[in-house]
Amino acid sequence: MKKNNTNLIIFFALFSIFFIMIYFNFFSNIEANLADRMYGGKAALDNIIIVKIDDESINKIGRWPWDRNVFSRILEKTKNAKAVGVDVSFFETSKNDSSLKKIIESSGNIVLAAEVSEKLYRPIFNSSQGYVNFDTDDDGITRKLRADLTEDAEPFSFVIYEKAIGNINAEEKEYLINFASGPGSFNSLSAYKLLEKNFSESFKDKIVLIGATAPNLHDNYFVPTSNGIAMAGVEIHANVLQNLILNNFLERQSQGSILISVLFFSIVSYFFLGRLKIYYIVPILIAIVGIYFYIAVLVFERSNIILDLFFVPLCIIVFTGVRIGANYLEEKKNSAYLTDAFGKYLSKDLVKEIIQRRQELKLGGDKRIISAFFSDIRGFTTISEKLTPHELVEIINEYLTEMTQVIMENRGTVDKFIGDAIMAFWNAPLNEKDHAYLSCKSAVEQIKKLRELRKKDKKFEKIDIGCGINTGEAIVGNMGSQDRFDYTALGDTVNLASRLESLTKKYGVGIIIAKNTRDAVKDKFGCRLLDRVKVKGKKSAVDIYELCVDYNKEFCENYEQALDLYFNKKFKEALREFEKLAKKDKSSELFVERCKEFLNNGPEKDWDGSYEMKEK
């Protein structure tokens, strides 16, 4: 009974979300884009002809705007047409208006372009007119025409239809345009060709639209059939005219009908489909969604109705998926409990991998490239001497909890706690392509988290940490005795990371990383070359870098320039540069002392620029 009640609560909660999304028309752009794929594939009517003001015509006739005499000649050539729509703005007077005015006002078949922009802008000539505005959706696609922009005029294409064919009972609403095909689908003729030859008989009993198609005239729009190519405004008017002639404007499925469909499919999906075995669910779900899309295409083609293509398929997938998830959670309750319990000691990813793969726990390890991490509280012994045992435990537990959470959120494996120190690594047991980046991101976030703790709670005021990171090959696996072993990492890569953490106090920085790590993250974090050192127990020198939490590009560049002088044994010049930086940088203080020492005694003959560390 409890399980059934839970399922009902989940179902009604999900349906409520869908109800809200449908009612408030969420994701309307996605719905429209899905429906766009059904447009096109129809033939354009032969009785609609477009006279194009294209690039060729502008090149041959002259730069735009043309002299009004040009339009007089064009209209003279098209006078035999049933109706001529001129999609050109004649809002201002010009020379040679008289001849154009005579042709327009004496002809009974010409419709001029008006425009609605805060108010209605009318052409200067006395003629039939209609506004040429289109309604563009938020996604930049033009799909509809509004017939309610102003009471003083009708849409341009509506007036042309009335002039050519007869009255229409236009409603003041949005008309969803049923685009026949892509740009360039209607019969067309360049304006310059029209002027060169006699096409009078070609226009008889036809509707002629004159308008700009040249891209530079900026009268083009992206439409559902664009396929990346904008459609000229005059051709959109041609599509509207075709819709008027064929009476095939599109209609969208009503909200109420969508809600009923979603309710039906959600019940089927949640209470029936979601209860089947997974190997039955997938093919059935694909079949249901496929059949629904097929029906939607048939309805579109035969009835000019756009069925919902977003919420119904989404509800089928979501309600089925949620029910599968609910079943999975119920069946895996014990495994989830174990994962949560052991996750307090091991990486949860490791626990999940052990449970999912049922791998056998055994001694042994494998070579892997990892990013090893160490952190330690500076001077914690001194701090702990001033605290009671209770206060000490409280601070260390809260600190380790916060830092561990940061590591795990960045998909790291917490190896062990050594007092107040933390050892962790990335890229084991699970593969992580960006393991160097994640380890560095974790270190930066730990420094910032500690800053937050210091601001929030006085007991953290004197707590400061250093972090060391190195990327390289290590042995990773279960290591220990036959009776007790841990999942850990061993090798020089791990040892160097530990040494780098120790060096943070000496150089007065928060994070030190090795060159391998720096090379992997240099484009994602600000770093400065800190020094070249030989850590204790190693003969070869390594370049070490500060991973800057608060990166100051100018300061770091000045420091590295001084360091370059130092490496090149120009100790006098290096001393001068480091002294400029030493007031606010402990690393620079170190080099001031080293430069003075070398100026007095000089380095060894085979000195390679490195500094040998005498202690760990």
BALO-441465 format. One record per residue (C-alpha): residue number from 1; residue in one letter; x, y, z. Coordinates in steps of 0.1 Angstrom, whole numbers, m for minus. Layout:
BEGIN
{rec NUM; a; {X; Y; Z}} ...
END
This chain:
BEGIN
{rec 1; m; {0; 0; 0}} {rec 2; k; {28; 24; 9}} {rec 3; k; {46; 16; m24}} {rec 4; n; {13; 23; m44}} {rec 5; n; {8; 56; m26}} {rec 6; t; {44; 66; m34}} {rec 7; n; {38; 58; m70}} {rec 8; l; {6; 79; m71}} {rec 9; i; {24; 108; m55}} {rec 10; i; {52; 107; m80}} {rec 11; f; {28; 104; m109}} {rec 12; f; {7; 134; m99}} {rec 13; a; {38; 154; m91}} {rec 14; l; {52; 147; m125}} {rec 15; f; {19; 154; m143}} {rec 16; s; {15; 187; m124}} {rec 17; i; {49; 198; m138}} {rec 18; f; {38; 189; m173}} {rec 19; f; {5; 207; m168}} {rec 20; i; {24; 239; m157}} {rec 21; m; {48; 237; m187}} {rec 22; i; {20; 232; m212}} {rec 23; y; {m3; 258; m196}} {rec 24; f; {24; 285; m196}} {rec 25; n; {37; 275; m230}} {rec 26; f; {72; 266; m218}} {rec 27; f; {96; 253; m245}} {rec 28; s; {75; 268; m273}} {rec 29; n; {107; 274; m293}} {rec 30; i; {116; 237; m291}} {rec 31; e; {81; 227; m301}} {rec 32; a; {82; 250; m331}} {rec 33; n; {117; 238; m342}} {rec 34; l; {105; 202; m341}} {rec 35; a; {75; 211; m362}} {rec 36; d; {96; 230; m387}} {rec 37; r; {110; 197; m400}} {rec 38; m; {75; 188; m414}} {rec 39; y; {73; 219; m436}} {rec 40; g; {79; 220; m473}} {rec 41; g; {77; 194; m500}} {rec 42; k; {48; 211; m518}} {rec 43; a; {47; 228; m552}} {rec 44; a; {44; 265; m556}} {rec 45; l; {14; 278; m575}} {rec 46; d; {22; 288; m611}} {rec 47; n; {m1; 318; m611}} {rec 48; i; {21; 337; m586}} {rec 49; i; {52; 354; m602}} {rec 50; i; {79; 373; m583}} {rec 51; v; {97; 402; m600}} {rec 52; k; {131; 402; m582}} {rec 53; i; {150; 432; m572}} {rec 54; d; {182; 412; m571}} {rec 55; d; {219; 419; m572}} {rec 56; e; {221; 415; m610}} {rec 57; s; {192; 440; m615}} {rec 58; i; {209; 465; m592}} {rec 59; n; {242; 461; m611}} {rec 60; k; {226; 466; m645}} {rec 61; i; {199; 492; m637}} {rec 62; g; {219; 513; m611}} {rec 63; r; {225; 516; m574}} {rec 64; w; {196; 514; m550}} {rec 65; p; {172; 532; m545}} {rec 66; w; {162; 533; m581}} {rec 67; d; {147; 563; m598}} {rec 68; r; {109; 563; m597}} {rec 69; n; {109; 561; m635}} {rec 70; v; {123; 525; m632}} {rec 71; f; {92; 515; m613}} {rec 72; s; {70; 532; m638}} {rec 73; r; {85; 511; m665}} {rec 74; i; {81; 479; m644}} {rec 75; l; {45; 486; m636}} {rec 76; e; {38; 493; m673}} {rec 77; k; {52; 459; m682}} {rec 78; t; {30; 441; m656}} {rec 79; k; {m3; 459; m662}} {rec 80; n; {m20; 428; m676}} {rec 81; a; {m17; 410; m643}} {rec 82; k; {m47; 403; m621}} {rec 83; a; {m30; 421; m592}} {rec 84; v; {5; 436; m587}} {rec 85; g; {19; 438; m552}} {rec 86; v; {48; 462; m548}} {rec 87; d; {68; 454; m517}} {rec 88; v; {88; 486; m518}} {rec 89; s; {84; 516; m495}} {rec 90; f; {72; 547; m512}} {rec 91; f; {69; 568; m480}} {rec 92; e; {87; 599; m492}} {rec 93; t; {84; 621; m522}} {rec 94; s; {111; 619; m550}} {rec 95; k; {118; 634; m584}} {rec 96; n; {99; 618; m612}} {rec 97; d; {70; 609; m589}} {rec 98; s; {45; 622; m614}} {rec 99; s; {47; 594; m640}} {rec 100; l; {47; 567; m613}} {rec 101; k; {17; 584; m596}} {rec 102; k; {m2; 584; m629}} {rec 103; i; {4; 547; m635}} {rec 104; i; {m5; 537; m599}} {rec 105; e; {m36; 558; m596}} {rec 106; s; {m49; 550; m630}} {rec 107; s; {m45; 513; m625}} {rec 108; g; {m69; 493; m605}} {rec 109; n; {m47; 463; m598}} {rec 110; i; {m18; 477; m578}} {rec 111; v; {m13; 472; m541}} {rec 112; l; {15; 492; m523}} {rec 113; a; {34; 484; m491}} {rec 114; a; {26; 501; m458}} {rec 115; e; {44; 494; m425}} {rec 116; v; {33; 494; m389}} {rec 117; s; {60; 507; m365}} {rec 118; e; {44; 525; m335}} {rec 119; k; {20; 540; m361}} {rec 120; l; {10; 531; m396}} {rec 121; y; {33; 545; m423}} {rec 122; r; {14; 548; m456}} {rec 123; p; {27; 552; m491}} {rec 124; i; {25; 587; m507}} {rec 125; f; {4; 575; m536}} {rec 126; n; {m33; 570; m536}} {rec 127; s; {m37; 532; m541}} {rec 128; s; {m47; 500; m523}} {rec 129; q; {m22; 492; m496}} {rec 130; g; {m14; 467; m469}} {rec 131; y; {12; 464; m442}} {rec 132; v; {42; 441; m449}} {rec 133; n; {51; 433; m413}} {rec 134; f; {58; 397; m402}} {rec 135; d; {59; 382; m367}} {rec 136; t; {93; 367; m359}} {rec 137; d; {95; 343; m330}} {rec 138; d; {121; 345; m302}} {rec 139; d; {144; 320; m319}} {rec 140; g; {147; 342; m350}} {rec 141; i; {124; 322; m372}} {rec 142; t; {94; 338; m390}} {rec 143; r; {65; 314; m390}} {rec 144; k; {34; 336; m388}} {rec 145; l; {15; 367; m399}} {rec 146; r; {m6; 388; m376}} {rec 147; a; {m38; 402; m390}} {rec 148; d; {m45; 424; m359}} {rec 149; l; {m16; 449; m360}} {rec 150; t; {m38; 479; m368}} {rec 151; e; {m75; 486; m375}} {rec 152; d; {m65; 510; m403}} {rec 153; a; {m50; 484; m427}} {rec 154; e; {m49; 447; m436}} {rec 155; p; {m19; 426; m443}} {rec 156; f; {m3; 432; m477}} {rec 157; s; {m9; 397; m491}} {rec 158; f; {m46; 398; m479}} {rec 159; v; {m52; 430; m499}} {rec 160; i; {m35; 415; m530}} {rec 161; y; {m58; 384; m527}} {rec 162; e; {m89; 406; m525}} {rec 163; k; {m77; 426; m555}} {rec 164; a; {m70; 395; m576}} {rec 165; i; {m97; 370; m564}} {rec 166; g; {m123; 384; m541}} {rec 167; n; {m131; 393; m505}} {rec 168; i; {m120; 372; m476}} {rec 169; n; {m133; 370; m441}} {rec 170; a; {m101; 377; m423}} {rec 171; e; {m101; 372; m386}} {rec 172; e; {m80; 394; m363}} {rec 173; k; {m55; 367; m352}} {rec 174; e; {m22; 351; m359}} {rec 175; y; {m20; 331; m391}} {rec 176; l; {5; 303; m391}} {rec 177; i; {21; 302; m426}} {rec 178; n; {22; 269; m444}} {rec 179; f; {54; 273; m464}} {rec 180; a; {53; 254; m496}} {rec 181; s; {91; 248; m500}} {rec 182; g; {124; 265; m495}} {rec 183; p; {136; 299; m508}} {rec 184; g; {134; 303; m546}} {rec 185; s; {105; 279; m551}} {rec 186; f; {81; 304; m568}} {rec 187; n; {83; 314; m605}} {rec 188; s; {105; 345; m606}} {rec 189; l; {120; 370; m630}} {rec 190; s; {148; 395; m625}} {rec 191; a; {137; 432; m628}} {rec 192; y; {164; 440; m654}} {rec 193; k; {152; 411; m677}} {rec 194; l; {116; 424; m674}} {rec 195; l; {127; 458; m687}} {rec 196; e; {147; 443; m715}} {rec 197; k; {120; 422; m731}} {rec 198; n; {82; 421; m735}} {rec 199; f; {66; 398; m710}} {rec 200; s; {31; 413; m710}} {rec 201; e; {13; 381; m721}} {rec 202; s; {32; 361; m694}} {rec 203; f; {15; 381; m667}} {rec 204; k; {m21; 377; m679}} {rec 205; d; {m44; 363; m652}} {rec 206; k; {m14; 361; m629}} {rec 207; i; {m6; 377; m595}} {rec 208; v; {27; 396; m596}} {rec 209; l; {48; 405; m566}} {rec 210; i; {76; 430; m569}} {rec 211; g; {102; 430; m541}} {rec 212; a; {138; 429; m529}} {rec 213; t; {157; 396; m530}} {rec 214; a; {192; 411; m529}} {rec 215; p; {208; 402; m495}} {rec 216; n; {222; 437; m490}} {rec 217; l; {187; 452; m490}} {rec 218; h; {180; 433; m458}} {rec 219; d; {145; 422; m465}} {rec 220; n; {150; 386; m458}} {rec 221; y; {140; 362; m430}} {rec 222; f; {148; 327; m417}} {rec 223; v; {117; 305; m421}} {rec 224; p; {110; 268; m413}} {rec 225; t; {121; 258; m448}} {rec 226; s; {152; 279; m449}} {rec 227; n; {179; 252; m443}} {rec 228; g; {203; 280; m435}} {rec 229; i; {192; 303; m464}} {rec 230; a; {171; 333; m456}} {rec 231; m; {139; 338; m476}} {rec 232; a; {131; 372; m491}} {rec 233; g; {101; 390; m476}} {rec 234; v; {84; 391; m510}} {rec 235; e; {85; 353; m512}} {rec 236; i; {69; 350; m478}} {rec 237; h; {41; 371; m491}} {rec 238; a; {38; 347; m520}} {rec 239; n; {35; 318; m495}} {rec 240; v; {7; 336; m476}} {rec 241; l; {m11; 342; m509}} {rec 242; q; {m8; 305; m517}} {rec 243; n; {m23; 297; m483}} {rec 244; l; {m52; 321; m490}} {rec 245; i; {m58; 306; m524}} {rec 246; l; {m56; 270; m512}} {rec 247; n; {m72; 277; m478}} {rec 248; n; {m44; 258; m461}} {rec 249; f; {m30; 279; m433}} {rec 250; l; {m17; 258; m404}} {rec 251; e; {m33; 253; m370}} {rec 252; r; {m16; 242; m338}} {rec 253; q; {m31; 215; m316}} {rec 254; s; {m50; 231; m287}} {rec 255; q; {m36; 232; m251}} {rec 256; g; {m66; 212; m239}} {rec 257; s; {m60; 185; m265}} {rec 258; i; {m23; 183; m256}} {rec 259; l; {m31; 179; m219}} {rec 260; i; {m55; 150; m226}} {rec 261; s; {m29; 133; m248}} {rec 262; v; {m2; 138; m222}} {rec 263; l; {m25; 124; m195}} {rec 264; f; {m33; 93; m216}} {rec 265; f; {3; 85; m225}} {rec 266; s; {16; 93; m190}} {rec 267; i; {m8; 67; m175}} {rec 268; v; {2; 41; m201}} {rec 269; s; {39; 49; m196}} {rec 270; y; {40; 50; m158}} {rec 271; f; {16; 23; m148}} {rec 272; f; {20; m2; m176}} {rec 273; l; {51; 3; m198}} {rec 274; g; {74; 12; m168}} {rec 275; r; {66; m20; m150}} {rec 276; l; {79; m43; m178}} {rec 277; k; {114; m58; m181}} {rec 278; i; {139; m34; m195}} {rec 279; y; {146; m55; m226}} {rec 280; y; {108; m52; m234}} {rec 281; i; {106; m15; m225}} {rec 282; v; {132; m1; m249}} {rec 283; p; {117; m15; m282}} {rec 284; i; {81; m8; m272}} {rec 285; l; {90; 28; m262}} {rec 286; i; {108; 34; m295}} {rec 287; a; {78; 19; m314}} {rec 288; i; {53; 41; m295}} {rec 289; v; {72; 73; m301}} {rec 290; g; {79; 63; m337}} {rec 291; i; {42; 56; m344}} {rec 292; y; {32; 89; m328}} {rec 293; f; {56; 109; m350}} {rec 294; y; {43; 91; m381}} {rec 295; i; {7; 100; m372}} {rec 296; a; {17; 136; m366}} {rec 297; v; {32; 138; m401}} {rec 298; l; {1; 123; m416}} {rec 299; v; {m21; 148; m397}} {rec 300; f; {1; 176; m408}} {rec 301; e; {0; 167; m445}} {rec 302; r; {m37; 159; m447}} {rec 303; s; {m53; 183; m422}} {rec 304; n; {m27; 211; m419}} {rec 305; i; {m27; 206; m381}} {rec 306; i; {5; 206; m361}} {rec 307; l; {3; 180; m334}} {rec 308; d; {25; 185; m303}} {rec 309; l; {59; 169; m310}} {rec 310; f; {75; 178; m277}} {rec 311; f; {54; 172; m246}} {rec 312; v; {38; 139; m257}} {rec 313; p; {71; 121; m266}} {rec 314; l; {88; 137; m236}} {rec 315; c; {61; 125; m212}} {rec 316; i; {64; 89; m226}} {rec 317; i; {101; 89; m220}} {rec 318; v; {100; 107; m186}} {rec 319; f; {72; 88; m171}} {rec 320; t; {86; 55; m182}} {rec 321; g; {121; 65; m171}} {rec 322; v; {109; 77; m137}} {rec 323; r; {90; 45; m131}} {rec 324; i; {121; 24; m140}} {rec 325; g; {141; 46; m116}} {rec 326; a; {115; 41; m88}} {rec 327; n; {116; 4; m94}} {rec 328; y; {154; 4; m94}} {rec 329; l; {157; 23; m62}} {rec 330; e; {132; 0; m45}} {rec 331; e; {151; m31; m56}} {rec 332; k; {185; m16; m48}} {rec 333; k; {178; m2; m14}} {rec 334; n; {203; m25; 3}} {rec 335; s; {230; m17; m22}} {rec 336; a; {223; 20; m17}} {rec 337; y; {226; 16; 21}} {rec 338; l; {260; m1; 17}} {rec 339; t; {272; 26; m7}} {rec 340; d; {263; 53; 17}} {rec 341; a; {278; 35; 47}} {rec 342; f; {312; 26; 31}} {rec 343; g; {313; 60; 14}} {rec 344; k; {323; 75; 47}} {rec 345; y; {356; 57; 45}} {rec 346; l; {362; 50; 8}} {rec 347; s; {355; 70; m23}} {rec 348; k; {318; 64; m32}} {rec 349; d; {329; 58; m68}} {rec 350; l; {351; 30; m56}} {rec 351; v; {323; 15; m36}} {rec 352; k; {299; 17; m66}} {rec 353; e; {325; 1; m88}} {rec 354; i; {330; m28; m64}} {rec 355; i; {292; m33; m60}} {rec 356; q; {285; m30; m98}} {rec 357; r; {313; m51; m110}} {rec 358; r; {314; m74; m80}} {rec 359; q; {351; m74; m82}} {rec 360; e; {370; m96; m58}} {rec 361; l; {390; m79; m31}} {rec 362; k; {426; m90; m33}} {rec 363; l; {461; m78; m27}} {rec 364; g; {480; m63; m56}} {rec 365; g; {480; m32; m78}} {rec 366; d; {484; m19; m113}} {rec 367; k; {504; 9; m129}} {rec 368; r; {484; 40; m137}} {rec 369; i; {490; 76; m145}} {rec 370; i; {474; 95; m115}} {rec 371; s; {474; 129; m100}} {rec 372; a; {485; 126; m64}} {rec 373; f; {475; 152; m38}} {rec 374; f; {487; 160; m2}} {rec 375; s; {475; 187; 21}} {rec 376; d; {485; 196; 57}} {rec 377; i; {476; 222; 83}} {rec 378; r; {506; 245; 89}} {rec 379; g; {518; 246; 125}} {rec 380; f; {490; 224; 137}} {rec 381; t; {511; 211; 166}} {rec 382; t; {514; 246; 180}} {rec 383; i; {477; 253; 174}} {rec 384; s; {467; 220; 191}} {rec 385; e; {487; 228; 222}} {rec 386; k; {463; 257; 230}} {rec 387; l; {431; 236; 226}} {rec 388; t; {413; 212; 248}} {rec 389; p; {409; 177; 234}} {rec 390; h; {372; 183; 227}} {rec 391; e; {380; 216; 208}} {rec 392; l; {408; 198; 188}} {rec 393; v; {385; 170; 177}} {rec 394; e; {357; 194; 168}} {rec 395; i; {380; 215; 146}} {rec 396; i; {398; 186; 129}} {rec 397; n; {365; 168; 122}} {rec 398; e; {348; 198; 107}} {rec 399; y; {379; 207; 87}} {rec 400; l; {384; 172; 73}} {rec 401; t; {347; 169; 65}} {rec 402; e; {347; 201; 44}} {rec 403; m; {379; 192; 26}} {rec 404; t; {369; 156; 19}} {rec 405; q; {336; 168; 4}} {rec 406; v; {355; 191; m20}} {rec 407; i; {377; 162; m31}} {rec 408; m; {348; 138; m36}} {rec 409; e; {328; 165; m55}} {rec 410; n; {357; 167; m79}} {rec 411; r; {357; 129; m83}} {rec 412; g; {388; 123; m62}} {rec 413; t; {396; 92; m41}} {rec 414; v; {405; 100; m5}} {rec 415; d; {432; 76; 4}} {rec 416; k; {438; 84; 40}} {rec 417; f; {440; 109; 68}} {rec 418; i; {473; 112; 86}} {rec 419; g; {464; 133; 116}} {rec 420; d; {455; 166; 101}} {rec 421; a; {470; 157; 67}} {rec 422; i; {450; 144; 37}} {rec 423; m; {462; 121; 9}} {rec 424; a; {441; 117; m22}} {rec 425; f; {445; 109; m58}} {rec 426; w; {426; 111; m92}} {rec 427; n; {422; 87; m121}} {rec 428; a; {418; 56; m99}} {rec 429; p; {398; 35; m95}} {rec 430; l; {378; 51; m123}} {rec 431; n; {393; 66; m154}} {rec 432; e; {392; 104; m154}} {rec 433; k; {405; 121; m185}} {rec 434; d; {409; 155; m168}} {rec 435; h; {424; 141; m136}} {rec 436; a; {451; 168; m134}} {rec 437; y; {426; 195; m138}} {rec 438; l; {402; 180; m112}} {rec 439; s; {430; 177; m87}} {rec 440; c; {440; 213; m92}} {rec 441; k; {404; 225; m91}} {rec 442; s; {399; 206; m58}} {rec 443; a; {430; 222; m43}} {rec 444; v; {419; 257; m52}} {rec 445; e; {384; 251; m39}} {rec 446; q; {398; 238; m6}} {rec 447; i; {418; 270; m1}} {rec 448; k; {386; 290; m8}} {rec 449; k; {365; 268; 14}} {rec 450; l; {390; 274; 43}} {rec 451; r; {387; 311; 37}} {rec 452; e; {350; 308; 41}} {rec 453; l; {354; 288; 73}} {rec 454; r; {377; 315; 87}} {rec 455; k; {352; 342; 80}} {rec 456; k; {323; 322; 95}} {rec 457; d; {339; 307; 126}} {rec 458; k; {367; 322; 148}} {rec 459; k; {381; 288; 157}} {rec 460; f; {395; 285; 121}} {rec 461; e; {412; 319; 123}} {rec 462; k; {447; 305; 126}} {rec 463; i; {442; 275; 103}} {rec 464; d; {461; 276; 71}} {rec 465; i; {470; 248; 47}} {rec 466; g; {495; 239; 21}} {rec 467; c; {488; 215; m9}} {rec 468; g; {511; 196; m31}} {rec 469; i; {501; 179; m64}} {rec 470; n; {521; 158; m89}} {rec 471; t; {510; 139; m120}} {rec 472; g; {527; 107; m131}} {rec 473; e; {529; 69; m129}} {rec 474; a; {521; 51; m97}} {rec 475; i; {511; 17; m84}} {rec 476; v; {475; 17; m74}} {rec 477; g; {456; m11; m58}} {rec 478; n; {447; m30; m26}} {rec 479; m; {479; m31; m4}} {rec 480; g; {486; m44; 31}} {rec 481; s; {484; m77; 48}} {rec 482; q; {462; m107; 40}} {rec 483; d; {439; m98; 69}} {rec 484; r; {438; m60; 65}} {rec 485; f; {446; m39; 34}} {rec 486; d; {437; m5; 19}} {rec 487; y; {432; 8; m16}} {rec 488; t; {461; 32; m20}} {rec 489; a; {488; 45; m43}} {rec 490; l; {526; 41; m41}} {rec 491; g; {556; 53; m60}} {rec 492; d; {579; 83; m68}} {rec 493; t; {549; 103; m81}} {rec 494; v; {532; 101; m47}} {rec 495; n; {564; 108; m28}} {rec 496; l; {571; 140; m48}} {rec 497; a; {536; 152; m42}} {rec 498; s; {542; 148; m5}} {rec 499; r; {575; 168; m7}} {rec 500; l; {558; 196; m27}} {rec 501; e; {532; 200; 1}} {rec 502; s; {560; 204; 26}} {rec 503; l; {576; 231; 5}} {rec 504; t; {545; 253; 5}} {rec 505; k; {554; 267; 40}} {rec 506; k; {590; 274; 29}} {rec 507; y; {579; 294; m1}} {rec 508; g; {548; 310; 16}} {rec 509; v; {523; 297; m10}} {rec 510; g; {491; 277; m8}} {rec 511; i; {496; 252; m36}} {rec 512; i; {527; 238; m53}} {rec 513; i; {524; 216; m84}} {rec 514; a; {550; 197; m104}} {rec 515; k; {558; 204; m140}} {rec 516; n; {538; 174; m154}} {rec 517; t; {507; 188; m136}} {rec 518; r; {513; 223; m147}} {rec 519; d; {517; 213; m183}} {rec 520; a; {483; 196; m182}} {rec 521; v; {465; 226; m167}} {rec 522; k; {484; 257; m179}} {rec 523; d; {455; 268; m201}} {rec 524; k; {430; 265; m172}} {rec 525; f; {448; 280; m142}} {rec 526; g; {472; 308; m135}} {rec 527; c; {506; 294; m125}} {rec 528; r; {541; 308; m119}} {rec 529; l; {574; 290; m120}} {rec 530; l; {585; 291; m84}} {rec 531; d; {619; 274; m84}} {rec 532; r; {640; 245; m96}} {rec 533; v; {647; 221; m67}} {rec 534; k; {662; 188; m57}} {rec 535; v; {640; 174; m31}} {rec 536; k; {655; 153; m3}} {rec 537; g; {664; 118; m16}} {rec 538; k; {665; 128; m53}} {rec 539; k; {695; 137; m74}} {rec 540; s; {676; 152; m104}} {rec 541; a; {661; 187; m103}} {rec 542; v; {624; 194; m109}} {rec 543; d; {607; 227; m117}} {rec 544; i; {580; 235; m93}} {rec 545; y; {551; 259; m98}} {rec 546; e; {527; 278; m76}} {rec 547; l; {491; 271; m86}} {rec 548; c; {477; 307; m80}} {rec 549; v; {444; 309; m62}} {rec 550; d; {444; 347; m68}} {rec 551; y; {464; 351; m100}} {rec 552; n; {482; 383; m106}} {rec 553; k; {496; 382; m141}} {rec 554; e; {519; 412; m139}} {rec 555; f; {534; 401; m106}} {rec 556; c; {540; 365; m118}} {rec 557; e; {556; 377; m150}} {rec 558; n; {579; 400; m130}} {rec 559; y; {588; 372; m107}} {rec 560; e; {596; 348; m136}} {rec 561; q; {617; 374; m153}} {rec 562; a; {637; 378; m120}} {rec 563; l; {639; 340; m118}} {rec 564; d; {653; 338; m153}} {rec 565; l; {681; 362; m144}} {rec 566; y; {688; 340; m114}} {rec 567; f; {690; 308; m135}} {rec 568; n; {714; 326; m159}} {rec 569; k; {737; 335; m129}} {rec 570; k; {729; 373; m133}} {rec 571; f; {726; 375; m95}} {rec 572; k; {731; 412; m92}} {rec 573; e; {702; 420; m116}} {rec 574; a; {681; 392; m101}} {rec 575; l; {687; 406; m66}} {rec 576; r; {674; 440; m77}} {rec 577; e; {642; 426; m92}} {rec 578; f; {635; 402; m63}} {rec 579; e; {639; 430; m38}} {rec 580; k; {611; 449; m55}} {rec 581; l; {588; 419; m50}} {rec 582; a; {600; 407; m16}} {rec 583; k; {578; 431; 4}} {rec 584; k; {547; 410; m4}} {rec 585; d; {561; 376; m14}} {rec 586; k; {580; 352; 8}} {rec 587; s; {593; 333; m23}} {rec 588; s; {611; 365; m34}} {rec 589; e; {626; 369; 1}} {rec 590; l; {642; 335; m3}} {rec 591; f; {658; 345; m36}} {rec 592; v; {670; 378; m21}} {rec 593; e; {690; 357; 4}} {rec 594; r; {702; 332; m22}} {rec 595; c; {713; 360; m46}} {rec 596; k; {733; 377; m18}} {rec 597; e; {749; 344; m9}} {rec 598; f; {759; 337; m45}} {rec 599; l; {772; 372; m50}} {rec 600; n; {795; 366; m20}} {rec 601; n; {805; 330; m26}} {rec 602; g; {793; 321; m61}} {rec 603; p; {775; 288; m71}} {rec 604; e; {793; 256; m79}} {rec 605; k; {808; 252; m114}} {rec 606; d; {783; 227; m125}} {rec 607; w; {753; 245; m109}} {rec 608; d; {721; 238; m130}} {rec 609; g; {700; 265; m113}} {rec 610; s; {685; 241; m88}} {rec 611; y; {684; 244; m50}} {rec 612; e; {689; 213; m30}} {rec 613; m; {665; 207; m1}} {rec 614; k; {682; 193; 30}} {rec 615; e; {650; 182; 47}} {rec 616; k; {616; 167; 37}} 
END
